[in-house]
Amino acid sequence: MSIRKAVFPAAGFGTRFLPATKAIPKEMLPLVDKPLIQYAVEEASSSGIEEIIIITGMGKSAIEDHFDVSFQLESLLKEKGKLDILKSIEEISELHFAYTRQKKPLGLGHAVYCAKNLVDDEPFAVLLGDDIIDSKVPVLKQLTDVFTDVNASVIAVQRVPTDQTHLYGIIDGVEIKPGLHRVSGLVEKPKDNPPSNLAVIGRYILTPEIFTSIEKIGAGSGGEIQLTDAINDLLASEEVYAFEFEGDRYDAGDKLGFLKANISLALKRPGLGEELSEFIRGLDLKPRRT
């Protein structure tokens, strides 16, 4: 089956970016000139996704407004001849969006479960907007190609330094061909003895059986319903694979990662990159005493 639907959990409070996110959804913070969540939505669209399902929460209406049609703005841009900007706005509003709310912050597994009725009985993608991945081939497209071959759930993974494994879900498994692993287990943020250095990154393709697994598991790490635990349960009934994607990944849910993503992407933008590069070269980058 082709992957037609993608779920975007976006109900978190964005506490790592307070006070900026007190009134503005973290997903709407600008990365160069587009909000964070738009990068993941565009990745999904470029990968053949037809329906975007966004899991929102209280105070997230700006996300819906952003992806909606704005007749007054579009008319104004047309009148002023700003057709390039008009085209970029029209492209994002032409996709099919559906929204549902996660009423309590009960974890990523619970957020995905909120999309159960909208996903129905078909495999689907999950994209976490915090993970910005710059790649020639969209990462989700890389995963859908693997899904076509294995006809099973596929998780995006990336090798991380061993001293950082406690920050991620870590897979255990066997590499069956270069970059592709058959998963035998997952550990959420292992405190010691990680099974590998392959960290789960925010791109998944999951079979609908994941919803049954989410229903079965209880609260896990942090008292939340963890998607990692649900995938572990899924392993008892079907195979799950992990794929080492190609691309540069930035954790834009972290302040430093967000800054790195802004600089890296801006340096590649025509009209911005050359002047920004010149500006950076002229900075006094010597450590300063505080």
Secondary structure as the mmCIF struct_conf table of DSSP 4:
data_model
#
loop_
_struct_conf.conf_type_id
_struct_conf.id
_struct_conf.beg_label_comp_id
_struct_conf.beg_label_asym_id
_struct_conf.beg_label_seq_id
_struct_conf.end_label_comp_id
_struct_conf.end_label_asym_id
_struct_conf.end_label_seq_id
STRN STRN1 LYS A 5 PRO A 9
HELX_RH_3T_P HELX_RH_3T_P1 THR A 15 PHE A 17
TURN_TY1_P TURN_TY1_P1 LEU A 18 ALA A 23
BEND BEND1 ILE A 24 ILE A 24
HELX_RH_3T_P HELX_RH_3T_P2 LYS A 26 MET A 28
BEND BEND2 LEU A 29 LEU A 29
STRN STRN2 PRO A 30 LEU A 31
TURN_TY1_P TURN_TY1_P2 VAL A 32 ASP A 33
STRN STRN3 LYS A 34 PRO A 35
HELX_RH_AL_P HELX_RH_AL_P1 LEU A 36 SER A 46
TURN_TY1_P TURN_TY1_P3 SER A 47 GLY A 48
STRN STRN4 GLU A 51 THR A 56
TURN_TY1_P TURN_TY1_P4 MET A 58 GLY A 59
HELX_RH_AL_P HELX_RH_AL_P2 SER A 61 HIS A 66
TURN_TY1_P TURN_TY1_P5 PHE A 67 PHE A 67
BEND BEND3 ASP A 68 ASP A 68
HELX_RH_AL_P HELX_RH_AL_P3 PHE A 71 GLU A 79
TURN_TY1_P TURN_TY1_P6 LYS A 80 GLY A 81
HELX_RH_AL_P HELX_RH_AL_P4 LEU A 83 SER A 93
TURN_TY1_P TURN_TY1_P7 GLU A 94 GLU A 94
BEND BEND4 LEU A 95 LEU A 95
STRN STRN5 HIS A 96 ARG A 101
BEND BEND5 LYS A 104 LYS A 104
HELX_RH_AL_P HELX_RH_AL_P5 LEU A 108 TYR A 113
TURN_TY1_P TURN_TY1_P8 CYS A 114 ALA A 115
HELX_RH_AL_P HELX_RH_AL_P6 LYS A 116 VAL A 119
BEND BEND6 ASP A 121 GLU A 122
STRN STRN6 PHE A 124 LEU A 127
TURN_TY1_P TURN_TY1_P9 GLY A 129 ASP A 130
STRN STRN7 ASP A 131 ASP A 134
BEND BEND7 LYS A 136 VAL A 137
HELX_RH_AL_P HELX_RH_AL_P7 VAL A 139 VAL A 150
BEND BEND8 ALA A 152 ALA A 152
STRN STRN8 SER A 153 ARG A 159
HELX_RH_3T_P HELX_RH_3T_P3 THR A 162 LEU A 167
BEND BEND9 TYR A 168 TYR A 168
STRN STRN9 GLY A 169 LYS A 177
TURN_TY1_P TURN_TY1_P10 PRO A 178 GLY A 179
STRN STRN10 LEU A 180 GLU A 188
BEND BEND10 LYS A 189 LYS A 189
BEND BEND11 LYS A 191 ASP A 192
BEND BEND12 PRO A 195 PRO A 195
BEND BEND13 ASN A 197 ASN A 197
STRN STRN11 LEU A 198 LEU A 206
TURN_TY1_P TURN_TY1_P11 PRO A 208 GLU A 209
HELX_RH_AL_P HELX_RH_AL_P8 ILE A 210 LYS A 216
HELX_RH_3T_P HELX_RH_3T_P4 SER A 221 GLY A 223
BEND BEND14 GLU A 224 GLU A 224
HELX_RH_AL_P HELX_RH_AL_P9 LEU A 227 LEU A 234
TURN_TY1_P TURN_TY1_P12 LEU A 235 SER A 237
BEND BEND15 GLU A 238 GLU A 238
STRN STRN12 VAL A 240 GLU A 244
BEND BEND16 GLY A 247 GLY A 247
STRN STRN13 ASP A 248 ASP A 251
TURN_TY1_P TURN_TY1_P13 ALA A 252 GLY A 253
BEND BEND17 ASP A 254 ASP A 254
HELX_RH_AL_P HELX_RH_AL_P10 LYS A 255 LEU A 267
TURN_TY1_P TURN_TY1_P14 LYS A 268 LYS A 268
BEND BEND18 ARG A 269 ARG A 269
TURN_TY1_P TURN_TY1_P15 PRO A 270 LEU A 272
HELX_RH_AL_P HELX_RH_AL_P11 GLY A 273 ARG A 281
TURN_TY1_P TURN_TY1_P16 GLY A 282 GLY A 282
BEND BEND19 LEU A 283 LEU A 283
BEND BEND20 LYS A 286 LYS A 286
#
